[in-house]
Amino acid sequence: MTFQIPEWDWEVIQLGNCGSPIETEAGWLVLTHAVGPMRTYSISAVLLDLDDPTKMIAALKEPLLTASAEEQDGYVPNVVYTCGALAHGDISSFPTASPITGSTSRPPASLRC
């Protein structure tokens, strides 16, 4: 079943989920990965209805994370990725990796649990 199609230039080549959805009071938080022009990877998020996850409540218009300037070179350039997330209280964090670094990031307030 398709519930999201590429809408923004940063997700035009490929779009998929990153790990399992996280149940929150507001809905199912789903991290997504996308590939845009020049094979530049991004991580973003969508929020799905708790009772009917085929209904999208919200989607970010900008990615949460993209490769920084120093991460644009390496074995696989322009890549950031994650395989899931962790929700604790009202904070969702997700481990990420790139050709060079790893980091932890926090979604914007509109997508906090």
Secondary structure as GFF3:
##gff-version 3
##sequence-region A 1 113
A	DSSP	three_ten_helix	9	11	.	.	.	ID=ss1
A	DSSP	beta_strand	14	17	.	.	.	ID=ss2
A	DSSP	beta_strand	22	23	.	.	.	ID=ss3
A	DSSP	beta_strand	28	35	.	.	.	ID=ss4
A	DSSP	three_ten_helix	37	39	.	.	.	ID=ss5
A	DSSP	beta_strand	41	48	.	.	.	ID=ss6
A	DSSP	beta_strand	56	59	.	.	.	ID=ss7
A	DSSP	beta_strand	65	66	.	.	.	ID=ss8
A	DSSP	three_ten_helix	69	71	.	.	.	ID=ss9
A	DSSP	beta_strand	86	88	.	.	.	ID=ss10
A	DSSP	beta_strand	91	97	.	.	.	ID=ss11
A	DSSP	beta_strand	102	105	.	.	.	ID=ss12
A	DSSP	three_ten_helix	109	111	.	.	.	ID=ss13
###
